[in-house]
Amino acid sequence: MTITRPHRTTISASVLAVLATATTVSTLGTGVAGAAECTALQVVSARGTNEPGGAWSTFRLGTVVGNPVYSAIADKLGATTDAYRVDYPADLNQPRSVKAGNRDLVEHVVAQAAACPRQRFVLVGYSQGANVVDNSIGVSSEGAKVGGPIVATLPDRLAPRIVAVLLFGNPIRELGRSVTGTYADRTYDVCNANDPVCDPDGSDWNVHLRYARYADAAAEFVDARM
Protein backbone atom coordinates (compact mmCIF):
# COMPACT_ATOMS: atom_id res chain seq x y z
CA MET A 1 0.00 0.00 0.00
CA THR A 2 1.56 3.27 -1.15
CA ILE A 3 0.34 6.45 0.51
CA THR A 4 0.97 10.11 -0.27
CA ARG A 5 -0.53 12.77 1.98
CA PRO A 6 -1.84 16.19 0.78
CA HIS A 7 0.56 19.10 0.64
CA ARG A 8 0.82 21.44 3.59
CA THR A 9 2.78 24.71 3.72
CA THR A 10 5.34 25.23 6.48
CA ILE A 11 7.98 27.95 6.75
CA SER A 12 10.98 27.38 9.00
CA ALA A 13 14.72 26.68 8.94
CA SER A 14 15.92 23.58 7.11
CA VAL A 15 15.36 20.47 9.15
CA LEU A 16 18.16 18.78 7.21
CA ALA A 17 20.61 20.85 9.22
CA VAL A 18 18.91 19.78 12.44
CA LEU A 19 19.18 16.11 11.50
CA ALA A 20 22.80 16.50 10.46
CA THR A 21 23.73 17.90 13.88
CA ALA A 22 21.43 15.79 16.03
CA THR A 23 22.96 14.08 19.03
CA THR A 24 23.46 10.43 18.22
CA VAL A 25 23.60 7.45 20.53
CA SER A 26 25.35 4.11 20.39
CA THR A 27 24.70 2.11 17.22
CA LEU A 28 24.85 -1.23 19.01
CA GLY A 29 21.95 -3.53 18.21
CA THR A 30 20.09 -5.53 20.84
CA GLY A 31 21.78 -8.76 19.78
CA VAL A 32 20.50 -12.02 18.33
CA ALA A 33 18.05 -14.05 20.42
CA GLY A 34 19.40 -12.41 23.54
CA ALA A 35 16.25 -13.08 25.55
CA ALA A 36 15.79 -16.41 27.28
CA GLU A 37 12.48 -16.87 25.45
CA CYS A 38 11.78 -16.11 21.79
CA THR A 39 8.90 -13.70 21.25
CA ALA A 40 6.20 -14.29 18.65
CA LEU A 41 7.19 -11.18 16.69
CA GLN A 42 10.34 -9.12 16.35
CA VAL A 43 10.32 -5.60 14.91
CA VAL A 44 13.58 -4.93 13.04
CA SER A 45 13.96 -1.17 12.62
CA ALA A 46 16.45 1.00 10.69
CA ARG A 47 16.49 4.65 11.77
CA GLY A 48 16.98 7.70 9.56
CA THR A 49 20.12 9.73 8.91
CA ASN A 50 21.53 11.03 12.20
CA GLU A 51 18.18 10.33 13.87
CA PRO A 52 18.52 10.14 17.67
CA GLY A 53 17.57 6.69 18.88
CA GLY A 54 15.94 7.88 22.09
CA ALA A 55 18.18 7.18 25.08
CA TRP A 56 15.08 6.90 27.30
CA SER A 57 13.57 4.07 25.25
CA THR A 58 14.13 0.32 25.61
CA PHE A 59 15.40 -0.41 22.10
CA ARG A 60 16.43 3.10 20.88
CA LEU A 61 14.87 2.51 17.47
CA GLY A 62 14.56 6.20 16.56
CA THR A 63 12.60 9.12 17.95
CA VAL A 64 10.78 10.03 14.72
CA VAL A 65 9.53 6.61 13.58
CA GLY A 66 11.04 3.51 15.20
CA ASN A 67 10.03 4.09 18.81
CA PRO A 68 6.44 5.27 18.21
CA VAL A 69 5.81 2.57 15.60
CA TYR A 70 7.14 -0.20 17.82
CA SER A 71 5.10 1.07 20.75
CA ALA A 72 1.94 1.10 18.63
CA ILE A 73 2.60 -2.45 17.37
CA ALA A 74 3.29 -3.78 20.87
CA ASP A 75 0.10 -2.16 22.17
CA LYS A 76 -2.04 -3.35 19.27
CA LEU A 77 -1.04 -7.01 19.06
CA GLY A 78 -1.96 -9.74 21.46
CA ALA A 79 1.32 -11.50 20.66
CA THR A 80 4.60 -11.08 22.53
CA THR A 81 7.05 -8.70 20.84
CA ASP A 82 10.58 -7.41 21.01
CA ALA A 83 12.73 -5.30 18.69
CA TYR A 84 16.15 -5.01 17.09
CA ARG A 85 17.84 -1.75 16.14
CA VAL A 86 19.78 -2.18 12.89
CA ASP A 87 23.45 -1.61 13.69
CA TYR A 88 24.75 0.89 11.14
CA PRO A 89 26.17 4.44 11.08
CA ALA A 90 23.05 6.10 9.62
CA ASP A 91 25.25 8.97 8.46
CA LEU A 92 25.93 10.79 5.20
CA ASN A 93 29.00 8.74 4.28
CA GLN A 94 27.48 6.96 1.29
CA PRO A 95 27.19 4.34 0.08
CA ARG A 96 29.17 2.94 3.03
CA SER A 97 26.46 3.66 5.60
CA VAL A 98 23.46 2.24 3.75
CA LYS A 99 25.48 -0.81 2.71
CA ALA A 100 26.43 -1.47 6.34
CA GLY A 101 22.77 -1.28 7.35
CA ASN A 102 21.70 -3.56 4.51
CA ARG A 103 24.28 -6.15 5.52
CA ASP A 104 23.49 -5.99 9.24
CA LEU A 105 19.72 -6.28 8.74
CA VAL A 106 20.04 -9.40 6.58
CA GLU A 107 22.64 -11.04 8.81
CA HIS A 108 20.56 -10.37 11.91
CA VAL A 109 17.27 -11.68 10.52
CA VAL A 110 18.92 -14.83 9.14
CA ALA A 111 20.60 -15.57 12.50
CA GLN A 112 17.54 -14.63 14.55
CA ALA A 113 15.26 -16.77 12.40
CA ALA A 114 17.54 -19.75 12.96
CA ALA A 115 17.68 -19.16 16.72
CA CYS A 116 13.90 -18.66 16.99
CA PRO A 117 12.28 -20.94 14.38
CA ARG A 118 8.71 -19.80 15.09
CA GLN A 119 9.40 -16.09 15.34
CA ARG A 120 8.04 -13.73 12.68
CA PHE A 121 9.31 -10.29 11.69
CA VAL A 122 8.22 -6.78 10.80
CA LEU A 123 10.77 -4.62 8.96
CA VAL A 124 10.62 -0.87 9.62
CA GLY A 125 12.63 1.78 7.78
CA TYR A 126 12.59 5.56 7.94
CA SER A 127 14.41 7.79 5.43
CA GLN A 128 17.89 6.24 4.96
CA GLY A 129 16.55 3.33 6.99
CA ALA A 130 13.89 2.79 4.31
CA ASN A 131 16.75 2.41 1.80
CA VAL A 132 18.30 -0.19 4.10
CA VAL A 133 15.03 -2.16 4.14
CA ASP A 134 14.47 -1.71 0.39
CA ASN A 135 17.90 -3.16 -0.37
CA SER A 136 17.40 -6.00 2.08
CA ILE A 137 14.24 -7.18 0.29
CA GLY A 138 15.87 -6.88 -3.13
CA VAL A 139 14.71 -3.40 -4.22
CA SER A 140 17.77 -1.27 -5.00
CA SER A 141 18.06 2.22 -3.52
CA GLU A 142 21.00 3.12 -5.74
CA GLY A 143 20.55 6.64 -7.12
CA ALA A 144 18.21 7.72 -4.33
CA LYS A 145 19.10 10.17 -1.58
CA VAL A 146 21.37 8.41 0.97
CA GLY A 147 21.02 5.23 -1.09
CA GLY A 148 23.34 2.64 -2.52
CA PRO A 149 23.61 -0.74 -4.24
CA ILE A 150 22.27 -3.98 -2.78
CA VAL A 151 24.92 -5.96 -0.90
CA ALA A 152 22.68 -8.60 0.74
CA THR A 153 19.10 -9.84 0.41
CA LEU A 154 16.89 -11.89 2.67
CA PRO A 155 16.72 -15.49 1.45
CA ASP A 156 13.45 -16.60 -0.16
CA ARG A 157 12.90 -19.22 2.52
CA LEU A 158 12.37 -16.47 5.10
CA ALA A 159 9.82 -14.51 3.06
CA PRO A 160 6.81 -16.25 4.65
CA ARG A 161 8.03 -15.10 8.07
CA ILE A 162 8.11 -11.40 7.13
CA VAL A 163 4.68 -10.20 8.26
CA ALA A 164 4.98 -6.63 7.00
CA VAL A 165 7.36 -4.01 5.64
CA LEU A 166 6.74 -0.49 6.97
CA LEU A 167 8.45 2.39 5.14
CA PHE A 168 8.30 6.08 6.01
CA GLY A 169 9.81 8.89 3.91
CA ASN A 170 11.17 6.27 1.51
CA PRO A 171 13.80 7.94 -0.75
CA ILE A 172 13.18 5.64 -3.75
CA ARG A 173 9.73 7.20 -4.04
CA GLU A 174 11.39 10.41 -5.27
CA LEU A 175 12.65 8.38 -8.24
CA GLY A 176 9.18 7.06 -8.99
CA ARG A 177 10.02 3.61 -7.65
CA SER A 178 8.31 1.46 -5.04
CA VAL A 179 8.45 -2.02 -3.55
CA THR A 180 7.41 -4.64 -6.10
CA GLY A 181 7.45 -8.41 -6.18
CA THR A 182 7.21 -10.73 -3.18
CA TYR A 183 6.74 -8.05 -0.55
CA ALA A 184 4.52 -5.61 -2.46
CA ASP A 185 1.24 -6.62 -0.82
CA ARG A 186 2.87 -6.62 2.63
CA THR A 187 4.31 -3.12 2.31
CA TYR A 188 2.97 0.02 3.98
CA ASP A 189 4.84 2.90 2.31
CA VAL A 190 3.92 6.44 3.32
CA CYS A 191 5.37 9.69 1.95
CA ASN A 192 4.27 13.08 3.23
CA ALA A 193 3.48 15.44 0.40
CA ASN A 194 6.17 18.12 0.06
CA ASP A 195 8.76 15.90 1.79
CA PRO A 196 11.92 16.45 -0.30
CA VAL A 197 13.28 13.00 0.59
CA CYS A 198 10.45 11.04 -1.05
CA ASP A 199 8.26 13.54 -2.95
CA PRO A 200 9.86 14.61 -6.27
CA ASP A 201 8.18 18.01 -5.85
CA GLY A 202 8.99 18.32 -2.15
CA SER A 203 10.68 21.36 -0.68
CA ASP A 204 9.76 21.45 3.02
CA TRP A 205 12.20 19.58 5.25
CA ASN A 206 9.90 19.97 8.26
CA VAL A 207 7.38 17.48 6.94
CA HIS A 208 10.12 14.84 6.83
CA LEU A 209 9.86 14.69 10.63
CA ARG A 210 6.10 14.14 10.70
CA TYR A 211 5.70 10.39 10.47
CA ALA A 212 4.89 9.40 14.07
CA ARG A 213 1.24 10.19 13.29
CA TYR A 214 1.09 7.04 11.13
CA ALA A 215 2.15 4.72 13.95
CA ASP A 216 -1.37 3.50 14.75
CA ALA A 217 -2.25 2.94 11.08
CA ALA A 218 0.99 1.00 10.61
CA ALA A 219 0.21 -1.14 13.66
CA GLU A 220 -3.25 -1.90 12.25
CA PHE A 221 -1.62 -2.89 8.95
CA VAL A 222 0.59 -5.35 10.83
CA ASP A 223 -2.27 -6.69 12.94
CA ALA A 224 -4.33 -7.44 9.83
CA ARG A 225 -1.52 -9.65 8.50
CA MET A 226 -0.71 -11.61 11.65
Salt bridges, closest charged atoms under 4 A:
ASP91 OD2 - ARG96 NH2 3.14
GLU174 OE2 - LYS145 NZ 2.70
ASP189 OD1 - ARG173 NH1 3.16
ASP195 OD2 - HIS208 ND1 2.77
ASP199 OD2 - HIS7 NE2 3.86
